[in-house]
Amino acid sequence: MMNSANKIRRTSKIPCKKRNQKRGRRDMLLVPYIILVSFYLWSTDPLSNYDPPETPVRALIKVAPILYLACYVGLTPRFRHNVLAQGARVGLIFSSMGDACLVWKDTHFLHGMFFFSLAQMAYIFGLSSWFDRGQYPRKHVKMFGLACVCSYLYIVTGMTSPLMAMCVLGYTVLLFTMANLSMQRNIIERNRGSSIGAVGATLFVISDLLIAVCKWKLVFPFCEEVIMLTYYAAQACIAAGAVNSARSRRQS
């Protein structure tokens, strides 16, 4: 009896061990992403007053980490059968286009916001597919709505262009809708993938709010570096959350 019990314990540990090994290998695939992000930050030389030139080369260095994440999500097994992962990949591609536009932030800021709006729509589409038909998450909706209104009212006071104010309003609604859906998913599912995705959505909101504050309200030391660190962390979490979703039991 004791021998059979020990065999059961040993065999039950094998699947868990294999899952941990696969998870470790999957996490190691993010190492090149960290290297690309580090190279971008090094190229901007944050400890000096050096202002990198607005060139296609700089745009390529900036978008390289996000394009790598898009490949990372796309190569996930069962990717074609998971709408959440597909939405994340499309969102990452649109985000890379927005990043490239924001290299020329004085002339192409609205173009960048347009592509990031498409990215948020892709994230929203992917997250919406996770919920059952007719089931719309209602927890904390008012809280996110209030946060959206307060954030916009604070930012809009620094704007002089009505067109910019309207565009920022639309983007703010999309941003907080994405964050709300990600949080609702985590409340319902509560696993590794949903938790990582919720962290990514939160960091995305923080990063974009910092962009707005630095552009229209006030500039603080290392503003650009803090924005990019939170942004790259947000996209990494969104991608990792999508990859974990593609491997979970939830299939769309």
Stockholm file with secondary structure:
# STOCKHOLM 1.0

chainA/1-252         MMNSANKIRRTSKIPCKKRNQKRGRRDMLLVPYIILVSFYLWSTDPLSNYDPPETPVRALIKVAPILYLACYVGLTPRFRHNVLAQGARVGLIFSSMGDACLVWKDTHFLHGMFFFSLAQMAYIFGLSSWFDRGQYPRKHVKMFGLACVCSYLYIVTGMTSPLMAMCVLGYTVLLFTMANLSMQRNIIERNRGSSIGAVGATLFVISDLLIAVCKWKLVFPFCEEVIMLTYYAAQACIAAGAVNSARSRRQS
#=GR chainA/1-252 SS CHHHHHHHHHHHHHHHHHHHHHHHHHHHTTHHHHHHHHHHHHHHCTTSCCCCCCCHHHHHHHHHHHHHHHHHHHTSTTGGGCHHHHHHHHHHHHHHHHHHHHHTHHHHHHHHHHHHHHHHHHHHHHHHTTSCTTCCCCTTHHHHHHHHHHHHHHHHTTCCCHHHHHHHHHHHHHHHHHHHHHHHHHHHHCSHHHHHHHHHHHHHHHHHHHHHHHHHTCCCTTHHHHHHHHHHHHHHHHHHHHHHHHTSSCCC
#=GC SS_cons         CHHHHHHHHHHHHHHHHHHHHHHHHHHHTTHHHHHHHHHHHHHHCTTSCCCCCCCHHHHHHHHHHHHHHHHHHHTSTTGGGCHHHHHHHHHHHHHHHHHHHHHTHHHHHHHHHHHHHHHHHHHHHHHHTTSCTTCCCCTTHHHHHHHHHHHHHHHHTTCCCHHHHHHHHHHHHHHHHHHHHHHHHHHHHCSHHHHHHHHHHHHHHHHHHHHHHHHHTCCCTTHHHHHHHHHHHHHHHHHHHHHHHHTSSCCC
//
